[in-house]
């Protein structure tokens, strides 16, 4: 019986570890030129994932959210919550939202690990088929 338990644990361990792998710091390349412009920290709170800009790198021209609306208008990007309300799943997070600070627009999104050090973020309006996929690299 104990042997079967350990075999099951070994079999499931890659799946059980995915949640902890999502959290951490991720390099975010620009969607147009591929140059890393910021570092985002993904963290877990209340069984959901959130992401905030931990650092804006020198490679970017924008340090404030000029195109945002409302209370985020012209606020500093560093510390800004740009990824939120992602419900945890075995592969990552679903049914969340992502703010594109470049455009100021908010999109529905999901995230999942493409590999141990590569995060897939799919932002979309309406259906995931009508969106864009970005890949973030673990820092």
N, C-alpha and C positions, 0 to 999 in steps of 0.2 A: 504494500500500500504506500509506504513512504517513497519507494522508488518511483511509482507512478506520479506522485505529487511533484517530485523533483523534475521528472521528465516534462510534466505539464508546465512547471515554472520556467524551465529552460526554453520550451517552445513559445511561451507567451511573453517572455522577457523583452524581446524587441518591441512588441506592441505596448507593453506597459510603460516603457521608458520614453515613448514619443512625447508625452505631455511635458516632461521636464526638458526635452530637447527644443521645444518651441520657444521656451523662455530664454532670455539672454539678449545679447547685443548683436544687431544685424547692420551690415553695411548696405546702404540704399543707393544703387546707381540711378542716375538720371535716365528717364525713359527714352530720351532722344539721343544723347551722346554716350551713354553707358558709363560716364565718369561718376565715381562715388561722391555724393554731395553731402550725405549726412549719415549719422549712426542713430538707429532707433532701438530702444530697449523695449522688448516685449515681456510683459509680466502677467501673472495670474492674480485675479481677485474675484472672489465669490463665484468660482467655477467658470469664469470667463477670462478671455485674453484681452489685453489692452496694450497699446504701444504708444510711447511718447518719444519725441525727438530728444535724444541724449546729447547730441553734439551736431552742430552745423560746421562742416569742414571748409577750409579756405578755398576749395575748388568751386564753391557756389557763389553766385552774385547776390543771392537773396538770403537775408537773415531774418526778415519779417514777413508775415503773411499779408502782402499787399492786396492780393485778389480775394481774400476771405471777406465774408460779410458778417454783420452783427458784431458780437463781442470779440471775435477773433481778428477783426479788421486791424491790420498794422501791428499785431502783437508779435513778439519775438517767437521764432520757430523753436528755439531751444526750450525744452520743457513742455512744448505743446502736445496735447493728446491728439494723435492722428489716426489711431486704430482703436476701435472700441466695440464692446458688446459682442465679441465673438464667442459663441457657445462652444465649449470644448467638445471635441469628438476624439475618436481613436487616432485619426490622421492629422488633426489640427484644430481648426475652428471654423464655424459656419455662422451664417446669418448675422454678420457684423457690418460695420461701416468703416470706411477709410476716407480720410480727408486728403485730397491732393493739394498741398499748399501752393503749388505753382499756378493752378487754375482757381483755387478756392472752392472747388466743387467737392461734394460728398457723394460717395458711391457705396452701394452694397458690396460686400466682399466675403471671401472665405480664404483661409490660409491652410497650407499643408506642407509637410516636409517633402521636398523632392529628393533630398539625400540628407545625410547627417548635418552637413554644413551649407545647405541650400534650401531656402524657403520659397515656396511658390505662393504668390499673392494674386488672386484673381479679383479685380474690381469690375463692377458692371452696373448697368441700369436695367431694372426689370428682371431679365433672365441672364444667367451666367454666360450663355452663348453670345450675348451682345456686350462684350467687355474686352478687357485687356489683361494680359498676364505679365506680371513682373517677377523677377527673381532677386531675392536678397541673399547676401552671403554672410555667413556667421563671422563675427569679428573675433 
